[in-house]
Structures are given as C-alpha cells and as structure tokens.
Amino acid sequence: MKTLKLRIKDKHAKIKNCRKDHLHKESSKLVKRHALIVVGNLKASKLVKTKMAKSVLYSGFSAFRAMLRYKCENTGVLFEEINESYTTQTGLGIREWQCECGITHHRDTNSAKVILALGHERLAVEIPVL
C-alpha cells in the first residue's frame, strides 16, 4: 500500500513540474516577442468561489502573472496590470452578441481589448512624448 501512495505522490509531482515548466516557457515566449505586456488584475481567489474554481487553480494563473512580471522587469519589457472591473458590460451569461453594424463580438475578447487599451492609455500618461 505504501508503494501505491508513493507512486501517486510521484505522479502529482511530475504533473506539477510539467505545469511549471509550461508556464515558464510560455511566459518567456511572450516576454521575448513583446515590448509591452498588459494583464488584468484578476484575483484567482475570487474565481475559486465560482464554477471555474478547478480550472483556475489548475492553470496556475497567479504564478503565470508573477513569472511575466519578474521576467519583464529583468529584460526591460514594460509590464502593466489593469483593473478588470467594468471591462465588459455584458452579462456573464452572454458570451457573444452581434451589434447593429453586423459585427459579432465575444465578451472575453472584447474585455481583453479594453484592458489593452487601458494599458496603452496608462503608458501614454506615464511616458511623456519628446
């Protein structure tokens, strides 16, 4: 019975290491490819109380954001964290909608565009144009 527990523990450790390795690789790719990275200040602790709890904890979103932050600081890439409140005005049940002009919008994509625009606005205010 003891060997079964050890094998299970080893499997969990391997999964944890694979996840951490993946987060490091993806965060490094983003930092190498971009001069500015803007993320929302999404708190995983708030999402844990929702139906998304398991996927949020499994994805390691907070660890990913921390990796992005320190890698940006070490390489000189600008890193901005934006308050996500009110970045989407549609209800949580409405994932896609079509406006009068005929364009179809996705709630999460639209929210990401708003966060990026807010990051650009903040950047424009902080760095004066010479």
Secondary structure, DSSP 4 states (H G I P E B T S, - for coil): -HHHHHHHHHHHHHHHHHHHHHHHHHHHHHHHH-SEEEEE---HHHHTTSTTHHHHHHHTHHHHHHHHHHHHHHHT-EEEEE--TTS--S-TT--EEE-TTS-EEEHHHHHHHHHHHHHHHHHHHHS---
